């Protein structure tokens, strides 16, 4: 027991500061990915809900690709593909230099693509759950399409999509562990390094499991509060 506490301590001889840094990177990556994924998902849902066939086709192709590819493969394609693309572009204009994409940015982009492909379905279902009379009511009040969307449709959309988006957030939090394969010092990578150096894999991977469970419980509690806040008008009625 004392040996385990020593290994998990902060400072010289302990791995506590390393694990804490990994937790910070994991949470930061998830939080940084979320707004991009939500925005992309909302735009894709708008395209799927559009009356323009080309927009619906493009949105369906996008979601088919990123829902069909394994998340790890998407991460590799973004990380290595962007590097190769930039390198090739620079070579075409006569610039010879080595380009390396930041692993945090690559992970954020790849996870945002995957998250948005699923979030678009949640938003699309929410769009279909809003009666046409809501749009007609905004038009009858003389509101523009933008104001109708902002003040009438969007609040209802968030309320209807929130349970599905909450589940996607928990999935996103776990999928951040994939970025360890491209060298980002997240919780899984730092735990793996500590396990190899100390020859204590059960201890450090067990700590990683507990951290993910704690993050999931904190997220679930926060999402429950947000859902209750979003449904406060229903309770009043």
N, C-alpha and C positions, 0 to 999 in steps of 0.2 A: 504493500500500500504506500509506504513512504517513498519507494522508488518511483511509483507512478506519479505521485504528487511532485516529486523532484523533476521528472521529465516534463510535466505540464506547467511548471513554474515559469515565471517571467524572469528574464535576465540570463546571465551566463549559465550554461548547462541545462537550461530549460527551453522548451519549445512553445511556451504559452504565447509569446509575442508573435511567433511565426504563424501559429494557428489563428490568432486574432487578426493578423493582417490578411490571411486567406478569407476569413469571414467577411472582412470589410470589402475585399475585392468582389466576392460572390454577391453580397447585397447591393453593392454599387452597380455591378453589371446588370442585375435584374431591374433595379430602379431606373437605370439609364435606358434600358431596352423598352420598358413599358410604354412611355409616351409615344415613341416612334411606332411601336407595334399597334397601339390603339389608333393613332392617326391614319396609318396605312390601312388598317382593317376597316375604319369608317369610310375612307375614300373608296375602297374596293366594294364595300357594301352599297354605297351610293351608285357605283357603276353597275353592279348587279341588279339594282332596283331601277335602273334607268330604262327609258323607252327606246334608247338607241341600241340596236343590235350589236354594233361593233364594240361598244363599251362593255356590254354583257359578255360577249365572247372573250375579250381581252381579260376581264376579271375572272372568268371561269377558267381560262388557261393558267392564269397566275396561281389561283388556289389549287388547281389540279397538280401543278408542278410541286409546290412547296408542301402540300399535304401528302403527296405521293413519295417524295424523296425522304430517306432517313435524315434525321436532324444532323447526325455526324457528317454525312456526306455533303449536306448543304454547307456546313461549317468549313469543310475542306475546299469546296468549290469557291466559296467567297474568299477564304484566306489565301489560297494559292492562285486562284483564277485572277483575282484583282492584281496581285503582284505580277503575274505573267502579262496581263493586259497592259498595265502601266509600263512595264519593261519594254514590251513590244512597241508601244506607242512612242516611247522616248527614242528607241532605236530607229524608228521610221523617220524621225526628224533629225537624226544624227547625233543624239545625246547618248553617250555611253556611260552609264552609271548603274549601281546596284540599288534596287528599291526593295524595302521590306515594310510590309503593312503591319501596323500596330495590332497586336493580338486582341487587345481589349475592344478596339473599334471593329475588327473583323467579327469577333464574337457577338458584339451588339447588333451589327447589321444582319448577320445570319439568323440570330434568334428573333430579331424583329420581323424578318421575312416569314419565318415559320409561325410566329405568334399572330401576325396579321392575317395569315391565310385562314386560321381558325377563328380569330376574332371577327372576321368579316361575316362568317356564318351566324355568329351570335347577334351581330348588328342587323343582319338581313332578317333573321327571325323576329327581332324586335320591331323592325320596320313593318313587317307584315302583321304584327299584332296591334298596330295603331290604326284605328278606323279611318276611312277616307273622309268622314265628316269632320275630323280634326283639321285637315288641310282646307276643306271647304269653309269651315268656320273662320280660319285665319284670313282667307280670301274675302269673305263677307265683311270682315272688320276692316278691310282696306290694307291689310298687311302685305308686304312684299314676300316673295318666296324665301328670301334669306331670314327675314324676321319671323315668319311662320316656322321655319326650321329651328331657329334659335330659341324662341320663347314658347312654342307649343309642342313641337315634335321632339326636340333634343332632350328635354327633361323626362319625357315619357320613355324615350329610347334608352336612356341610361338606366332607368328603373327596371325596364323589362330585360335588358341585356346583362344587368349586374351579376346575377347568379352564375351565368355561363362564363363571364369575364373573370369572376373570382376563381373559378376552377382553373382557368387558363393561367392566371397569375401563379397559382401553386405549381402548375406544371412548368412554367417558365423558371421558377425558383429552383426546381430540381434540374432542369436542363442546362443551367449555367455550369454544372459540373463537366459538361462536354468540352468546355474551353481549355481544360487542363491538357488536352492532347496537342494544342497548338502553343503551349508554353506559357499560358497566363497563370500567374501565381494565385489561383483561387483556393478555396478550402480543400478540395480533393487533391490538388497537386501538392500543396504544402503538407497535407496529412501523409501523402505517399512518400514524400522526401523524408519526413520525420520517421515514418515506419521503416524505411530502408536503412537509415543511418543508425537508429537505435535497436533495430531487430525486434520491434514491438508493434507489429501490424494490427493486432486485435485492439490494442489500446487506442491508437491514433485513428484508425478507421471507425472504431466504436464512438470516439468523441465526435468525429465528423457526422455519423448517423444521428447522434443526439442533437448536434447543432441544427441539422436540417429539420429534425422533428420539432425543435423549439421554434425555429423560424416559421414552420408551417402552422404551429399552434398560435403564434402571435398574429400571423397573417389571417388565420381563420377568425380569430377574435375581432380583429380590425374590420374584416369584411362583413361580419355579422352586424357590427355597429353601423357601418355604412349602409347596409341593406335596410336596417331599421330606420335610419334617417331618411333614406330615399322613399320609404313607404309611409312616412308620417302622415301624409295627406290622406291616404287610404284609411288609416286608423281613425282619423278625424271624421271622415265621412261615415 
